[in-house]
Amino acid sequence: MGHTHSVAAGHYLAAQAAFQVLEAGGNAVDAGVAGGIALGVVQSEYVGFGGVAPIMVRMGETGRTWTFAGVGHWPAATDVEVFRNRYGGRIPRGVLRTVVPAAPASWIAALEKFGSMTYGEVAGTALRFARDGFPMPSLMHEIISKHRDDYNSYEANAAIYLPGGRAPAVGEKFVQTDLAGVIQYMIDEEQTALATGDRLAGLRAARDAFYRGDIAARIVQYNTENGGWLRSRDLADFAVQVEEVKPTRLGDIDLFTCGPWCQGPVLAQTAGMLNGHDLSTLGHNSIDYIHRLTESFKLAYADRHAYVGDPDFVDVPYHQMISPRYLAERARAISMTSASPGMPKPGDALGFAAPMAQPARSADEADQLDTSYICVVDKLGNAFSATPSDGSASAPVIPGLGFVPSARGVQSWVEADAPAVVGPGRRPRLTPNPVILCKPGHFVQPIGSPGNDVQPQAILQVALNMHVFGMTPQDAVEAPRFATFSYPRSSAPHSYDPGLLKLEGRIDAAIANGLSALGHDVQNWPDWEWTAGAVCTILADEKRGVLEGGADPRRPTAALAW
């Protein structure tokens, strides 16, 4: 708890980096960017320095909220027929799933619009972590060990993550020299520009160092020599879309979600379907409570599957999908006496389009591009929420650069009728989706989670734990969770498990039996199962002037406040 500013992040060193910026006089955006860049170093098994970085910012003075769509698009040379004909309709591991790396552009765009510091000032701690090393955390060791064969598929990846042929031991110093060189080069280019220009000129120079300079040249050279599609023009012309967003509602709370360039509509729709229902009378994690939330999520995922893709290419009926009337109609389709057997049919969003056919059941395991999170609230009431992602195991590290350019292409589809189909200039339908809740005059609350498709489910459950059941942020994060998987996964090969509902082990067996009786295919997760999402959040109480953070105590997350 604190009275001035607060940070919560998926790794304690990232929280430290952000907190140091706040203590040095930076605002929430400066701090959030510092922590986000640090996550690409200290949690690089899950977060790529050249990966994705969707960001949401709410400015306290104006009350306006903005998103930075930090996801890259497919290169201009992309040919979906290669996947259909050469790879049997699959998007293979490796360089062919590469899209334009968006994270550096997204961090810098946030600094340009709302920050007050230079790139060097916010990236300095990440540089030190990469250059001088940090103790290998247990989770990072576990993930690298689990994906040992994947890392060994690429010489440059193995050289970093399997030195001497093994994952670094817990507590062993982990150094990323090549990545440090990339960060240093961007800082140096900024410093040169600052000698004759202002802060914005310096930020442009740091950005150009990545997208137009030596870093871009190495990325393009590797792609050219190894059958990839990414070229200089794709990088040089890339820009992150920035847009103001308006809230939907979660009860009497303003709910800010990202648009249909990601899975943000899932959370907005599900919250809307719950409006008008007194969830508190159902009881926390009761049979009826879990059933209603699960069936609401299944309806939202059905609409995601049918309608949501890059809005620059797809006429997504987004405003209809989040309208209260439409969502009330969708909610009326829920039976409280039986579970829908699979993914329900999508709603008729103004007769918009013929929806995709129901997917066939698949037992194939979806590729995981897991994620981290950082949020910040400062003394001015500014709030920062970001969900950076893209790991280091499923595609090659560029030799000499120390990072994997975004392999987020795995969250596209090859079917021609899919809204998120592969194509030149198209963005994959991103799973990371930062969120901000706000009740003006009462509180502002950035919140987010890892967990791929499960993110909206984890976020909503934690939010309801606080705002319906009165839990503190920490208790809300620690409460046991559940998740439906009755939809095609976003990541290839898009596995699908009709009716599957997973419950954490701490949920009573009688609840599980009652849900099974309703028709859910109930399976148990172990206690404290990480795949349910290590949610981080800050609740900034404007009336009491108190900031209170919550983070998962079983992972290297941290919440700091002053």
N, C-alpha and C positions, 0 to 999 in steps of 0.2 A: 504494500500500500504506500501511497505517496500523495503529495499535495502539489507538485510542480510538473513533473513529466514521468512517463513510464514507457517501458519497452517489454514486449514478449516476443520470443523467437524460437525457432526450431533447433537452435544450438546456442549454448550459453556464451560462446565466444562471439557469435554474431550479435547477441544481445549486448555484450560488452562493447563491441565496436559502435553500435548505435547509441548506447548510453554515454559513451565518451564524447560523441559529437554533440549530444544534448548539453552535457556539462560544459562544453567549449563554446556554447552559445548558438549552435545550429538549431533549426526548427525540425518539426516532425519529418518533413520530407528529406532534409539533409541526413537525418539520423536513419530513416528507413532505407535510403539508398545505401548508406554505409553498411548497415547490417545485411542488406540484400546482396551486395557484392561480396561481403565476407562469407555468406552462406555458400557461394560458388567456389569457395576455397575450403572451408572447414567441413562442409557437407557435400563434397563434390561427387560422392557416390550417388547422390540424389538430385543435386542442383548443378547445372552446367553454367560456367562463366559465359559461354556462348549459347545458352539455352533459351528458355522462355521466361518472361517476367511480367505477368499481368499485374497492374497496380491500380489501386483506387485511393483517391485523396479527397478528404473533405476539409475545406478551409473554414476555420472557426469564425472569421470576421464576416464572411459573406453567407455562410451556410450552404454554399454550392459544392456539389460533389462531381468529381471527374474520374474517368477511367483512361488508362493507357493500355491499349491492346497489345501487350508485349508478346506477340506470337508472330513468327515469320511465315512467309508464303512459299509455295512450291516454286522452284526455279522456272524461268521461261522455257527452258528446253525439256521440261518434264513431259513424258509420254506414258500415259496410263496403260497403253496397250502392252508395254513391256511387262507390267505386273500381270496383266490378264493372260498374255500368251507365253511368256518365258517362265513365269513363276506360279502358274496355276491359280491366279487370282489372289496371290498373297503379296504383301509388302515385306521383302526380305530384310533381315538384319544387314547392317552395313551402310555404305555411303549412299545408296539409292534412296534411303528414307530421309535424307538430309533436306531441311528447309532453311531459309535464310535465318541465321542466328539473330534473335531479337532482343535478348536481355541487355546488352550494352546500350543499344539505342533507347530502350525503355527507361533504364535508370537515368540516362543523360537527359532524356526528354522531361522527366519529372523534375530534375534539377533546374532545367531551363525555365520551366513554367512556374514552379513554386518554391524552388530552393533558394539558398543564400550563399552557399559555399562552392568552392571549385571541386573539380573531379579529384584532384590530388588530395584535397583535404578530407574527402569522404572515403576515398579508396586506400588511404595510407595504411590503415590497420589491416585490411585484406592483403595488401602487398607484404606486410611484415609476416602475417601468418603463412603466406605461400613461400616466401624467401627463407625465413628462419625456422619454420615448422611449428607444429603444435602436437600435443599428445594424441595418439590415435584413440578415439572413443570406442567403446565396446560395440555400439550399433554399427559404426562404420566398418569395424573389423568383421562383424557378422555378415554384413551385406557383401563385402568384397569376397569373403570366404565362400559364401553361398553361390556367387556368380564367378567363381574362379575360372571355369571353362570359357565363359564369355570374355573375360578380360584377356585370357590367353589367346583368344582368336585374333588379337591385333597386337603387334609387337610394341607399338608405342604405349598402348594401354597397360600392357603387362609390365613394361619398364617402370611405370609410375606406381601402379597399384599392387604389383606382385614382385617387389624387389627381392632378388635371390630366390624367386620362384614361390613365394609365400605372401600371404596378406601380412602387413605389419602387425606386430603384437599390440595388444591393448597397452596404452601408455608409451609406446615407442614413438619417437619423434618422426613426424610425417612431413616431408618437404616436397614442394612442387616448384622446382626451379624454373622450368619453362613457362609455367603460368605466371610466376613472379615477373619474368621478363616481359610478358605481354602487358601486364598492369603497369610496369615501370615505363614501357614505351609509350603508352597512352598518357601517362602523367608527364613524361618528358615533352611530348608534342604539345600538350596543353601549356606547359611552362614557357615554351618558345613563343607561343601565340600570346601569352599574357604579357610578354615583354613589350608588345606594341599594341595590345588590344585589351578589351574589358573581359569580365567573367564569361559572358556569353560567347565571345570569340574563343576563349580557352576551351569551353565545353565543346564547341564545334570542332576544334582541332583534335580533342580527345576522341570524339566520335569518328572523325575522318581517319584517324590513325587506325581504327579498327576496320571501317567499311571501305576505305579508299587507299590505305597505305600498305605497309609491309605485311600486316596481319592478313588483310584481304588477299594479297598476292599469294601468300602461302596456302590459304584455304582453297583458292581457285586452282593453284598448281596441283594440289593433292587430288582434288576432284577431277581435273582434266586427265591426270595420269592413271586414275583408278576407276574410271567409268562413271563418275558422278556427273550430275547435271548443273551444279552451282557454278556461276560465272561472274566475272567482275561487274557486269551491269546489274545483276540481281542484287549484289551487295551495295553498290554505289547509289542505286536509286531507292533503296529501302527507307521507309519512314514509318514510325509507329503512329497508329491512329489515336487521336486524343478526342474525347467527346464528353460533354456534360451528361449526367444521367439523372433521371427523376426516380423517386422511390415508388415501390409498391408498399403493401402493408402486411405486417404481422401483428394482428390484433390492433392495438393503438400505437404501434411503433412503426416508424419509417424504415423500410428495408431497402437498402441500396444493393443491387446485384449488377453484375456485368451483363452485357448484351449477348445476342445470339452468335457472336463470334466464338463463344465458349459455351459451357453448360450452365451459365448463370441462370437462364430461364427455368431450369429444374427447381431451384430453390424458390424463385419468385412464384412459380405456379403452385408448388406444394404448400407454401405458406398461405397463398390465396385460397386454396381448397380447404384449409383448416379454419379460416376465418368464419366466425358465426357458430363455431362449436366450442362448448365449454370443456376444454381438455382437462381442466383441473378436477372435474367431477369423475373423469374416467380413472384417475389415479396414475401416478408415475410408473411407467413400465408395466402397466396392467395388460391383460390380454387385449381388451378393447382399445387401449391406447396404442399399443404396438401395431395392432391390426389396422387401425384407421390411418396412422402415419405411413405404414407400409403400402397400403392400397393407394393412398394419395401419391406417394412417390412413384408407384408403378404407372399411374396415369401420366405423370409428368415425363417419365422416361419414354413412354410411348410417343408422346408429342415430340420429344427431342429427336427420337429416331426417325420420325416422319417428316419433320419440318425444319430442323435447325442445322444450318450450314453457314458458310461465310456470306454475310449479308451483302457484300460487294458483288456477289454472283447469284445469290439465291434470294428470291422475294419472300423472306420469312414473315409470316403473319404474326409478328411478335406482339403488337399492341392488342390484337384480338386474343392471343394466347394468354395474356396476363390480365385481361379485363375481368372485373369481378363477376359479371353476368356469365361469361364463358366458364369461369372456374367454378361457380356455383353449380352450373349444369354438369360439369365434369364430376364434381363431388357427389352429385345425386346418383351417379352410376355405382357408387361404392355400396356393397352389401356388407352389413355388420354380422351376418351369419355364415358367410362363406368367402374364401379368398378367390380372386381371379386365378385361373389355372396357370397362366403364363403372363406374357406382356399383353395388357389390354389393347384394344383398338385405339388409334389416336382419335382425338376429337375432330369434329368438322369445323375447322377454323375458317369460317366464312366460305366453305366450299373451295378452299384455296387450291388444293391439288389432290391428285390420286396418291394416297399414302403408299409408302414402301410395303412390300409384301411381308408377312410375318416371317421372321428368321427361323431357320431350322435349329434344333438343339445342337449344341456343340460342347464337347468336353475339353476342347483345346484350351490351354492356359493362355490368357492374354498377356502380351508383353507389358511389363510394368515400367512406367516412367514416373517413379514416385517423386515426391515433392517435399518442399519445406514451406515455411511461412514466417513472416515478420510483421508486427504491427507496432505503431508508435502513437502516443498522444502527447502533445506538448502543452506548455502553460497558456498558450493562446487558444487552445481548443482545437487546433489542427489535428486531424487524424490521418494516419497512413496505414494502408493494408495491402500486402503484396504476397503473392504465392509463386515464387520462382521454382523452376523445375528443370528436368532433363538430366538424366544420370550419365554415367561414363562407361557403361558396360555393353550397350547394344549397337554401337557404331564406333568407328575408329577415331582415336585422338589424332589430331594433326601433328605430325612430328615437328618438334621445335616450338610448338605453341602450348602444349600441355592441357588442351581441352577438346571436347567433342563438339563440333558445330551441331546445332539443334537437330535431333533425330525425331522431332515431333511429327514428322510425316506419317508415323505409325498410327496416328489418330485420324487418318483419312480412310476412305473406302474406295474400292475399285468398281463397285456396281454403278452403272450409269444412272440409275434412278435414285441414288443416295444423295441427300442434300450436301453431305460432306465428302463428295467424290474428289479424287485426286485430279488436279489440273493445273496448268501454268498460272501462276499468280494467285491461286486459291490458298486460303489458310485452312489448316486442319481445324476440326472442331475441338478446341482445347478443353481439357478437364479442369485445370487449375482456375479457380474463380474466387478472388478476394471479395470480402463482404464488409459493409459497414451498417450497423443499426444505429438509429438516432431517435430520440424523443426530445425535441427542442425544449430547452429550459430544464431538462431533467438529466439526460445523459447522452453521450456518444460512445459507441462501442465498435471498434474494428475487430473482426473475427475471421479466422480461416483455419484450414486443415490440409494435411496431405491426404492421400487415400484414393487417387485416381477417381473413378466414378462415384465412390462413396463420399466424397467431400461434401456435397450438399446435405447428405443424410447426417453426417457427423455435426456439421455446423448447426443445422436446425435443431437437433436434439439438445445440443449444449445451450443454444439460445432459449429454447423452451424450458430447460432446467432452471435457468435464471429468472426468466420473465413470467413464467406460469407457476413454477413450483418454488420460487423464492430462494434458490441456491446461490451461494457465493460463486464467483468465477472459478475458484479452484475446485470447489465441490462439484460444480457443473461439469468441469472437464473430466473429473475422476469418476463420475457416475457411469455405470455400465451401459453399453450401447448395443444396437442391433442394426442390421443392414439387409436390404433386399438386393438380390442379384438377378431378378427376373426381367432382364433386358439384355440386348447385345452390348458387350463392353465396348468402350470407345477405342481401346488399343487393339490393333491386329493381333491375332486373327478373329477378334470380335466374338469371343466365346459367349454362350448364352445358356443360362440354367433356369428354365421355367419354374417359377414358384419358390426358388431357393431363398430362404430367410436364415441368416446367421445371427446367433445370439451370443453375447459374451457369457462366459461361464458363471458369472456372479448373478445372472438372472435366474430366478428360481425354476426348478424343473417343472413345477405345476404350471407355470406360465408357458413354458415350452410345450407341454402336453396340450394345453388349451389351444394354442396356436396351431398345432398339428391337427387338432380336431376340426379347425376351421378350413383346413386344406393347404396350409403352408407346408412346404418342404423344409422343416426346421433342422438345422445343424448347429452344433455348438462350436464357438471359438473358445480357445483357452482364456482364462482370466487375463484381463489387461491386454487383450490382443491388439497389437500395434496397428493392424490393418484397419481397425475401426477409426483411425485418425487421431493423431496427437494434436488436438486442437489447442491453439493459443488465442488468447483474447485479453483485452483491456476494457474494463468498465469505468468510464470517466463520469463520475457523479457530479453534475454541475451544481446541484443544490448544496451538497456537503463539501464540495471542493476536494473530493478524494478520488484518486485513481487507484484501481485495484486490478491486478493482473492475475491470470491463471495459465498454467502450462503443465504438460504431462510430466509427473515426477519420475516416471520410469524410463524416460528418454532424455537425451542431452538438451532438452528444452530449458528455457529460463525466462522468468519474468522479473524485471527490475523496476524500481520506482524510487522517486525522491520527492 
